Amino acid sequence: MWLYLAALVGLYYLVRWYWERQVVSHLRDKYVLITGCGSGFGNLLARQLDMHGLRVLAACRTEKAAEQLRAQSSDRLETVTLDIAKTESITAATQWVKERVGDRDFKLLTAKLLATCKKNLSEVTDCMEHALTACHPHTCYLAGWDAKLFYLPMSYMPTFLADAILTRGLPRPAKAL
């Protein structure tokens, strides 16, 4: 009985492993626009997707960051300077993307994420890469043990309880409503 159950569980994980490893075809023809590539998640993700063959359009806030990224990547990765606080910068970057991509489909990723506890950014970028390149992406990605053991169970708690746990120890506002 236990042998059949173990074989069934093993078969399930084998099929799941195969299913998740299938990659979209023609990755070299796919475009991805990533903002926030000067540092952090955006920079790491841009280099990672470039290594896997995607055509990366990387938006950096400064020209210095764009030059550093170009030096660390292949010729498939192109950079543009984009300051989202300036309308003319957004307009110029939009035109630049239209010239590169034309009428082909592309994906947009904004890589400005909060990472107060993450030391290993590749856990997050690996999830992003899988979501972009997999034939059968997950509906939910949990990057790291903190997400699996803390934030996921917290999401099933009643809101008042989750708020009480998350805000415990934080300073209270001087004039609360």
MDAnalysis code that builds the backbone (N, CA, C; Angstrom):
import MDAnalysis as mda
import numpy as np

u = mda.Universe.empty(531, n_residues=177, atom_resindex=np.repeat(np.arange(177), 3), trajectory=True)
u.add_TopologyAttr("name", ["N", "CA", "C"] * 177)
u.add_TopologyAttr("resid", np.arange(1, 178))
u.add_TopologyAttr("resname", ["MET", "TRP", "LEU", "TYR", "LEU", "ALA", "ALA", "LEU", "VAL", "GLY", "LEU", "TYR", "TYR", "LEU", "VAL", "ARG", "TRP", "TYR", "TRP", "GLU", "ARG", "GLN", "VAL", "VAL", "SER", "HIS", "LEU", "ARG", "ASP", "LYS", "TYR", "VAL", "LEU", "ILE", "THR", "GLY", "CYS", "GLY", "SER", "GLY", "PHE", "GLY", "ASN", "LEU", "LEU", "ALA", "ARG", "GLN", "LEU", "ASP", "MET", "HIS", "GLY", "LEU", "ARG", "VAL", "LEU", "ALA", "ALA", "CYS", "ARG", "THR", "GLU", "LYS", "ALA", "ALA", "GLU", "GLN", "LEU", "ARG", "ALA", "GLN", "SER", "SER", "ASP", "ARG", "LEU", "GLU", "THR", "VAL", "THR", "LEU", "ASP", "ILE", "ALA", "LYS", "THR", "GLU", "SER", "ILE", "THR", "ALA", "ALA", "THR", "GLN", "TRP", "VAL", "LYS", "GLU", "ARG", "VAL", "GLY", "ASP", "ARG", "ASP", "PHE", "LYS", "LEU", "LEU", "THR", "ALA", "LYS", "LEU", "LEU", "ALA", "THR", "CYS", "LYS", "LYS", "ASN", "LEU", "SER", "GLU", "VAL", "THR", "ASP", "CYS", "MET", "GLU", "HIS", "ALA", "LEU", "THR", "ALA", "CYS", "HIS", "PRO", "HIS", "THR", "CYS", "TYR", "LEU", "ALA", "GLY", "TRP", "ASP", "ALA", "LYS", "LEU", "PHE", "TYR", "LEU", "PRO", "MET", "SER", "TYR", "MET", "PRO", "THR", "PHE", "LEU", "ALA", "ASP", "ALA", "ILE", "LEU", "THR", "ARG", "GLY", "LEU", "PRO", "ARG", "PRO", "ALA", "LYS", "ALA", "LEU"])
u.atoms.positions = np.array([
    [0.815, -1.192, 0.000],
    [0.000, 0.000, 0.000],
    [0.862, 1.260, 0.000],
    [1.873, 1.316, 0.933],
    [2.733, 2.488, 1.016],
    [3.611, 2.620, -0.218],
    [3.971, 1.514, -0.801],
    [4.797, 1.548, -2.002],
    [4.032, 2.190, -3.154],
    [2.740, 1.872, -3.290],
    [1.919, 2.471, -4.342],
    [1.760, 3.978, -4.118],
    [1.554, 4.350, -2.876],
    [1.410, 5.767, -2.547],
    [2.704, 6.521, -2.835],
    [3.847, 5.951, -2.474],
    [5.138, 6.582, -2.737],
    [5.381, 6.698, -4.239],
    [5.015, 5.660, -4.991],
    [5.179, 5.700, -6.446],
    [4.280, 6.766, -7.067],
    [3.066, 6.893, -6.575],
    [2.133, 7.900, -7.085],
    [2.634, 9.314, -6.801],
    [3.130, 9.538, -5.586],
    [3.683, 10.856, -5.237],
    [4.918, 11.138, -6.081],
    [5.781, 10.159, -6.256],
    [6.970, 10.324, -7.096],
    [6.609, 10.642, -8.531],
    [5.601, 9.958, -9.058],
    [5.153, 10.214, -10.428],
    [4.579, 11.624, -10.552],
    [3.819, 12.060, -9.546],
    [3.258, 13.410, -9.549],
    [4.375, 14.451, -9.639],
    [5.407, 14.315, -8.802],
    [6.495, 15.293, -8.811],
    [7.316, 15.224, -10.094],
    [7.451, 14.053, -10.682],
    [8.158, 13.920, -11.950],
    [7.403, 14.634, -13.068],
    [6.095, 14.424, -13.141],
    [5.280, 15.097, -14.157],
    [5.286, 16.600, -13.931],
    [5.170, 17.019, -12.674],
    [5.187, 18.447, -12.359],
    [6.527, 19.087, -12.754],
    [7.625, 18.404, -12.473],
    [8.953, 18.894, -12.843],
    [9.058, 19.066, -14.355],
    [8.613, 18.062, -15.103],
    [8.657, 18.141, -16.565],
    [7.779, 19.282, -17.073],
    [6.593, 19.430, -16.539],
    [5.639, 20.453, -16.943],
    [6.217, 21.857, -16.736],
    [6.888, 22.075, -15.602],
    [7.430, 23.388, -15.273],
    [8.691, 23.722, -16.054],
    [9.369, 22.743, -16.578],
    [10.621, 22.989, -17.299],
    [10.420, 23.309, -18.774],
    [9.206, 23.228, -19.281],
    [8.954, 23.550, -20.682],
    [9.053, 25.054, -20.874],
    [9.819, 25.469, -21.884],
    [10.097, 26.880, -22.118],
    [9.441, 27.310, -23.430],
    [9.023, 28.556, -23.474],
    [8.431, 29.141, -24.673],
    [9.437, 29.054, -25.814],
    [8.964, 28.745, -26.999],
    [9.864, 28.638, -28.147],
    [10.217, 30.023, -28.694],
    [11.300, 30.094, -29.412],
    [11.771, 31.316, -30.080],
    [12.019, 32.455, -29.100],
    [12.733, 32.184, -28.010],
    [13.021, 33.223, -27.021],
    [13.829, 34.372, -27.613],
    [14.652, 34.090, -28.608],
    [15.486, 35.143, -29.205],
    [14.658, 36.177, -29.966],
    [13.398, 35.861, -30.252],
    [12.519, 36.805, -30.946],
    [11.635, 37.590, -29.988],
    [11.704, 37.287, -28.693],
    [10.828, 37.922, -27.702],
    [11.504, 39.151, -27.104],
    [10.713, 40.199, -26.901],
    [11.205, 41.441, -26.300],
    [10.630, 41.601, -24.895],
    [11.476, 42.094, -23.991],
    [11.057, 42.401, -22.629],
    [11.589, 43.793, -22.304],
    [10.682, 44.685, -21.884],
    [11.072, 46.015, -21.429],
    [11.059, 46.006, -19.913],
    [12.196, 46.333, -19.306],
    [12.319, 46.337, -17.848],
    [12.715, 47.730, -17.408],
    [11.935, 48.315, -16.510],
    [12.303, 49.605, -15.942],
    [13.021, 49.375, -14.622],
    [13.793, 50.347, -14.204],
    [14.516, 50.231, -12.942],
    [15.723, 49.333, -13.033],
    [16.455, 49.379, -14.141],
    [17.588, 48.476, -14.355],
    [18.918, 49.028, -13.866],
    [18.907, 50.170, -13.221],
    [20.150, 50.746, -12.724],
    [20.780, 49.902, -11.634],
    [19.961, 49.260, -10.814],
    [20.480, 48.436, -9.726],
    [19.387, 47.470, -9.272],
    [19.728, 46.620, -8.321],
    [18.754, 45.744, -7.682],
    [18.141, 44.704, -8.595],
    [16.822, 44.496, -8.381],
    [16.096, 43.473, -9.137],
    [16.184, 43.690, -10.640],
    [15.960, 44.914, -11.065],
    [15.942, 45.213, -12.492],
    [17.251, 44.881, -13.170],
    [18.358, 45.271, -12.552],
    [19.673, 45.006, -13.117],
    [19.938, 43.516, -13.213],
    [19.681, 42.804, -12.123],
    [19.916, 41.358, -12.103],
    [19.009, 40.637, -13.095],
    [17.732, 41.026, -13.150],
    [16.803, 40.380, -14.069],
    [17.180, 40.643, -15.524],
    [17.588, 41.867, -15.840],
    [17.990, 42.193, -17.213],
    [19.164, 41.334, -17.655],
    [20.181, 41.199, -16.806],
    [21.333, 40.368, -17.150],
    [20.945, 38.894, -17.255],
    [20.072, 38.441, -16.364],
    [19.646, 37.033, -16.352],
    [18.859, 36.700, -17.618],
    [17.912, 37.548, -18.003],
    [17.126, 37.284, -19.215],
    [17.983, 37.412, -20.469],
    [18.960, 38.304, -20.452],
    [19.889, 38.436, -21.568],
    [20.685, 37.151, -21.749],
    [21.127, 36.551, -20.646],
    [21.882, 35.291, -20.722],
    [21.031, 34.164, -21.294],
    [19.698, 34.226, -21.090],
    [18.811, 33.183, -21.601],
    [18.351, 33.452, -23.021],
    [18.798, 34.553, -23.623],
    [18.539, 34.772, -25.034],
    [17.421, 35.731, -25.371],
    [16.721, 36.288, -24.399],
    [15.671, 37.246, -24.713],
    [16.278, 38.577, -25.136],
    [15.540, 39.339, -25.904],
    [15.958, 40.673, -26.307],
    [15.453, 41.640, -25.241],
    [16.360, 42.164, -24.451],
    [16.012, 42.981, -23.300],
    [16.173, 44.459, -23.637],
    [15.144, 45.223, -23.365],
    [15.178, 46.672, -23.455],
    [15.185, 47.173, -22.012],
    [16.317, 47.683, -21.570],
    [16.512, 48.033, -20.165],
    [16.475, 49.546, -19.987],
    [15.600, 50.000, -19.108],
    [15.487, 51.429, -18.816],
    [16.188, 51.731, -17.501],
    [17.160, 52.642, -17.554],
    [17.920, 53.059, -16.379],
    [17.693, 54.551, -16.148],
    [17.788, 54.973, -14.917],
    [17.568, 56.389, -14.615],
    [18.731, 57.254, -15.081],
    [19.960, 56.745, -14.982],
    [21.128, 57.542, -15.367],
    [21.883, 56.875, -16.511],
    [22.611, 57.697, -17.250],
    [23.418, 57.184, -18.361],
    [24.576, 56.330, -17.836],
    [25.102, 56.669, -16.666],
    [26.195, 55.901, -16.073],
    [25.746, 54.469, -15.778],
    [24.551, 54.310, -15.201],
    [24.014, 52.972, -14.917],
    [23.772, 52.203, -16.208],
    [23.302, 52.902, -17.248],
    [23.059, 52.256, -18.549],
    [24.370, 51.757, -19.154],
    [25.422, 52.548, -19.046],
    [26.725, 52.139, -19.579],
    [27.268, 50.921, -18.832],
    [27.123, 50.918, -17.513],
    [27.598, 49.777, -16.722],
    [26.846, 48.502, -17.094],
    [25.548, 48.615, -17.306],
    [24.749, 47.444, -17.678],
    [25.129, 46.945, -19.065],
    [25.333, 47.854, -19.995],
    [25.749, 47.461, -21.353],
    [27.092, 46.741, -21.320],
    [27.994, 47.175, -20.442],
    [29.315, 46.549, -20.347],
    [29.232, 45.123, -19.806],
    [28.178, 44.810, -19.045],
    [28.045, 43.486, -18.424],
    [27.166, 42.535, -19.219],
    [26.716, 42.943, -20.407],
    [25.745, 42.125, -21.124],
    [26.118, 41.971, -22.588],
    [25.289, 41.209, -23.304],
    [25.541, 40.967, -24.726],
    [24.918, 42.070, -25.569],
    [25.032, 41.934, -26.874],
    [24.466, 42.953, -27.770],
    [22.944, 42.835, -27.909],
    [22.336, 41.774, -27.352],
    [20.871, 41.664, -27.360],
    [20.225, 42.644, -26.389],
    [20.975, 43.068, -25.380],
    [20.449, 43.990, -24.382],
    [20.729, 45.428, -24.830],
    [19.669, 46.224, -24.913],
    [19.796, 47.630, -25.269],
    [19.274, 48.461, -24.104],
    [19.897, 49.615, -23.910],
    [19.504, 50.451, -22.772],
    [18.973, 51.800, -23.241],
    [18.145, 52.384, -22.394],
    [17.618, 53.729, -22.604],
    [17.587, 54.427, -21.256],
    [17.793, 55.732, -21.266],
    [17.700, 56.508, -20.036],
    [16.255, 56.930, -19.851],
    [15.705, 56.635, -18.676],
    [14.304, 56.942, -18.392],
    [14.175, 57.461, -16.971],
    [13.693, 58.695, -16.850],
    [13.366, 59.274, -15.551],
    [11.852, 59.429, -15.514],
    [11.182, 58.614, -14.708],
    [9.722, 58.592, -14.734],
    [9.100, 59.861, -14.166],
    [9.909, 60.731, -13.590],
    [9.388, 62.001, -13.068],
    [9.309, 63.069, -14.157],
    [9.866, 62.801, -15.330],
    [9.887, 63.787, -16.420],
    [9.092, 63.272, -17.609],
    [8.097, 64.044, -18.019],
    [7.225, 63.652, -19.124],
    [8.000, 63.488, -20.425],
    [8.939, 64.402, -20.697],
    [9.697, 64.318, -21.952],
    [10.576, 63.070, -21.985],
    [11.057, 62.617, -20.829],
    [11.847, 61.391, -20.765],
    [10.973, 60.178, -21.069],
    [9.765, 60.167, -20.560],
    [8.829, 59.067, -20.820],
    [8.462, 59.027, -22.296],
    [8.203, 60.202, -22.882],
    [7.850, 60.279, -24.306],
    [8.994, 59.774, -25.176],
    [10.222, 60.203, -24.857],
    [11.384, 59.769, -25.634],
    [11.603, 58.262, -25.507],
    [11.449, 57.729, -24.298],
    [11.634, 56.290, -24.095],
    [10.552, 55.488, -24.813],
    [9.322, 56.000, -24.817],
    [8.232, 55.323, -25.532],
    [8.528, 55.248, -27.021],
    [8.991, 56.342, -27.588],
    [9.346, 56.366, -29.014],
    [10.498, 55.406, -29.299],
    [11.478, 55.379, -28.400],
    [12.626, 54.488, -28.554],
    [12.181, 53.030, -28.581],
    [11.258, 52.663, -27.679],
    [10.750, 51.285, -27.629],
    [9.980, 50.964, -28.907],
    [9.149, 51.886, -29.385],
    [8.382, 51.648, -30.623],
    [9.303, 51.418, -31.806],
    [10.412, 52.144, -31.866],
    [11.379, 51.955, -32.951],
    [12.017, 50.576, -32.896],
    [12.310, 50.103, -31.701],
    [12.969, 48.808, -31.551],
    [12.008, 47.639, -31.787],
    [10.832, 47.719, -31.213],
    [9.901, 46.589, -31.199],
    [8.988, 46.588, -32.419],
    [8.587, 47.753, -32.882],
    [7.642, 47.825, -33.995],
    [6.267, 47.379, -33.549],
    [5.623, 46.517, -34.328],
    [4.277, 46.050, -33.982],
    [4.292, 44.685, -33.293],
    [5.492, 44.196, -32.942],
    [5.592, 42.915, -32.244],
    [5.136, 43.064, -30.797],
    [4.728, 41.956, -30.212],
    [4.293, 41.933, -28.825],
    [5.516, 41.936, -27.909],
    [5.378, 42.609, -26.765],
    [6.457, 42.588, -25.791],
    [5.869, 42.640, -24.389],
    [6.678, 42.257, -23.412],
    [6.273, 42.269, -22.008],
    [6.949, 43.439, -21.311],
    [6.248, 44.038, -20.358],
    [6.780, 45.142, -19.568],
    [6.890, 44.713, -18.118],
    [8.059, 44.901, -17.522],
    [8.268, 44.613, -16.111],
    [8.786, 45.858, -15.421],
    [8.156, 46.227, -14.349],
    [8.649, 47.310, -13.513],
    [9.331, 46.661, -12.336],
    [10.624, 46.853, -12.229],
    [11.415, 46.105, -11.259],
    [11.661, 46.863, -9.964],
    [10.862, 47.848, -9.670],
    [11.004, 48.556, -8.396],
    [10.137, 47.856, -7.361],
    [10.716, 46.899, -6.672],
    [10.005, 46.125, -5.649],
    [10.635, 46.373, -4.295],
    [9.844, 46.236, -3.260],
    [10.381, 46.355, -1.907],
    [11.095, 45.067, -1.548],
    [12.287, 45.208, -1.050],
    [13.058, 44.035, -0.637],
    [13.771, 44.345, 0.665],
    [13.012, 44.482, 1.720],
    [13.610, 44.849, 2.993],
    [14.337, 43.679, 3.631],
    [13.901, 42.471, 3.371],
    [14.499, 41.305, 4.035],
    [15.334, 40.449, 3.091],
    [15.265, 40.684, 1.810],
    [15.929, 39.811, 0.849],
    [17.399, 40.148, 0.694],
    [18.240, 39.161, 0.897],
    [19.658, 39.304, 0.627],
    [19.991, 38.663, -0.720],
    [19.268, 37.599, -1.071],
    [19.499, 36.882, -2.312],
    [18.429, 37.280, -3.320],
    [18.747, 38.243, -4.167],
    [17.776, 38.754, -5.131],
    [17.446, 37.747, -6.219],
    [18.315, 36.762, -6.435],
    [18.076, 35.814, -7.515],
    [16.852, 34.942, -7.263],
    [16.425, 34.775, -6.009],
    [15.199, 34.021, -5.745],
    [14.012, 34.707, -6.415],
    [13.969, 36.023, -6.332],
    [12.878, 36.786, -6.929],
    [13.011, 36.818, -8.448],
    [14.214, 37.072, -8.958],
    [14.386, 37.146, -10.412],
    [14.196, 35.785, -11.070],
    [14.515, 34.700, -10.368],
    [14.239, 33.371, -10.919],
    [12.739, 33.162, -11.113],
    [11.947, 33.642, -10.157],
    [10.487, 33.550, -10.292],
    [10.006, 34.384, -11.477],
    [10.544, 35.602, -11.619],
    [10.157, 36.462, -12.745],
    [10.547, 35.832, -14.074],
    [11.752, 35.257, -14.116],
    [12.207, 34.609, -15.350],
    [11.295, 33.444, -15.710],
    [10.929, 32.616, -14.732],
    [10.048, 31.481, -15.006],
    [8.690, 31.962, -15.502],
    [8.170, 33.028, -14.894],
    [6.870, 33.551, -15.313],
    [6.902, 34.058, -16.751],
    [8.036, 34.572, -17.206],
    [8.153, 35.092, -18.568],
    [8.425, 34.020, -19.607],
    [9.192, 33.005, -19.242],
    [9.665, 32.052, -20.247],
    [8.968, 30.708, -20.238],
    [8.217, 30.388, -19.206],
    [7.599, 29.068, -19.100],
    [6.355, 28.951, -19.967],
    [6.152, 27.791, -20.530],
    [4.914, 27.522, -21.269],
    [3.729, 27.461, -20.314],
    [3.977, 26.996, -19.089],
    [2.921, 26.851, -18.087],
    [3.364, 27.554, -16.798],
    [3.286, 28.889, -16.753],
    [3.723, 29.586, -15.538],
    [2.780, 29.332, -14.373],
    [3.281, 29.512, -13.179],
    [2.473, 29.335, -11.967],
    [1.481, 30.485, -11.856],
    [0.455, 30.292, -11.075],
    [-0.461, 31.401, -10.789],
    [0.035, 32.204, -9.598],
    [0.901, 31.620, -8.792],
    [1.436, 32.297, -7.608],
    [2.876, 31.841, -7.412],
    [3.778, 32.797, -7.183],
    [5.179, 32.479, -6.925],
    [5.523, 32.891, -5.502],
    [6.138, 31.999, -4.768],
    [6.598, 32.293, -3.415],
    [8.115, 32.205, -3.420],
    [8.769, 33.353, -3.353],
    [10.225, 33.400, -3.413],
    [10.792, 33.455, -2.009],
    [11.387, 32.379, -1.570],
    [12.042, 32.361, -0.272],
    [11.184, 31.746, 0.813],
    [11.845, 31.318, 1.862],
    [11.168, 30.663, 2.977],
    [10.319, 31.636, 3.769],
    [10.692, 32.918, 3.777],
    [9.880, 33.885, 4.504],
    [8.494, 33.993, 3.894],
    [8.406, 33.919, 2.584],
    [7.097, 33.968, 1.922],
    [6.300, 32.700, 2.194],
    [6.965, 31.558, 2.150],
    [6.269, 30.281, 2.336],
    [5.808, 30.059, 3.768],
    [6.642, 30.455, 4.723],
    [6.349, 30.146, 6.117],
    [5.710, 31.297, 6.894],
    [5.792, 32.530, 6.380],
    [5.237, 33.655, 7.118],
    [4.129, 34.376, 6.351],
    [4.445, 34.882, 5.148],
    [3.485, 35.725, 4.435],
    [2.302, 34.947, 3.870],
    [2.516, 33.734, 3.379],
    [1.385, 32.946, 2.877],
    [0.408, 32.579, 3.994],
    [0.874, 32.019, 5.118],
    [-0.084, 31.770, 6.209],
    [-0.737, 33.056, 6.713],
    [0.011, 34.153, 6.721],
    [-0.539, 35.431, 7.161],
    [-1.685, 35.882, 6.255],
    [-1.616, 35.538, 4.970],
    [-2.669, 35.964, 4.043],
    [-3.996, 35.242, 4.299],
    [-3.956, 34.099, 4.996],
    [-5.186, 33.374, 5.313],
    [-5.806, 33.797, 6.643],
    [-5.091, 34.615, 7.404],
    [-5.603, 35.063, 8.695],
    [-6.644, 36.168, 8.505],
    [-7.499, 36.367, 9.496],
    [-8.392, 37.529, 9.445],
    [-7.552, 38.811, 9.402],
    [-8.045, 39.810, 8.695],
    [-7.289, 41.030, 8.475],
    [-6.866, 41.710, 9.777],
    [-7.774, 41.780, 10.742],
    [-7.429, 42.462, 11.999],
    [-6.267, 41.779, 12.696],
    [-6.201, 40.453, 12.602],
    [-5.130, 39.715, 13.257],
    [-3.804, 39.902, 12.503],
    [-3.847, 39.818, 11.175],
    [-2.636, 40.027, 10.368],
    [-2.103, 41.439, 10.576],
    [-2.987, 42.439, 10.588],
    [-2.553, 43.818, 10.823],
    [-1.927, 43.974, 12.197],
    [-2.509, 43.348, 13.217],
    [-1.969, 43.442, 14.569],
    [-0.570, 42.832, 14.645],
    [-0.356, 41.725, 13.952],
    [0.962, 41.072, 13.964],
    [1.984, 41.909, 13.203],
    [1.602, 42.410, 12.035],
    [2.542, 43.169, 11.208],
    [2.894, 44.529, 11.798],
    [1.964, 45.158, 12.489],
    [2.225, 46.494, 13.020],
    [2.697, 46.482, 14.465],
    [2.792, 45.322, 15.072],
    [3.279, 45.221, 16.448],
    [4.714, 45.761, 16.520],
    [4.941, 46.680, 17.420],
    [6.278, 47.236, 17.580],
    [6.540, 48.477, 16.751],
    [5.645, 48.805, 15.831],
    [5.810, 50.035, 15.041],
    [5.305, 51.221, 15.840],
    [5.862, 52.409, 15.658],
    [5.374, 53.570, 16.390],
    [3.965, 53.946, 15.949],
    [3.164, 54.412, 16.895],
    [1.805, 54.843, 16.592],
    [1.813, 56.300, 16.183],
    [0.921, 56.699, 15.276],
    [0.852, 58.114, 14.892],
    [0.427, 58.966, 16.083],
    [0.889, 60.213, 16.114],
    [0.587, 61.112, 17.235],
    [-0.899, 61.430, 17.308],
    [-1.508, 61.633, 16.146],
    [-2.939, 61.971, 16.117],
    [-3.669, 60.937, 15.271],
    [-4.123, 59.909, 15.910],
    [-4.874, 58.879, 15.203],
    [-6.340, 59.264, 15.139],
    [-7.045, 58.817, 14.122],
    [-8.466, 59.118, 13.973],
    [-9.301, 58.341, 14.950],
])
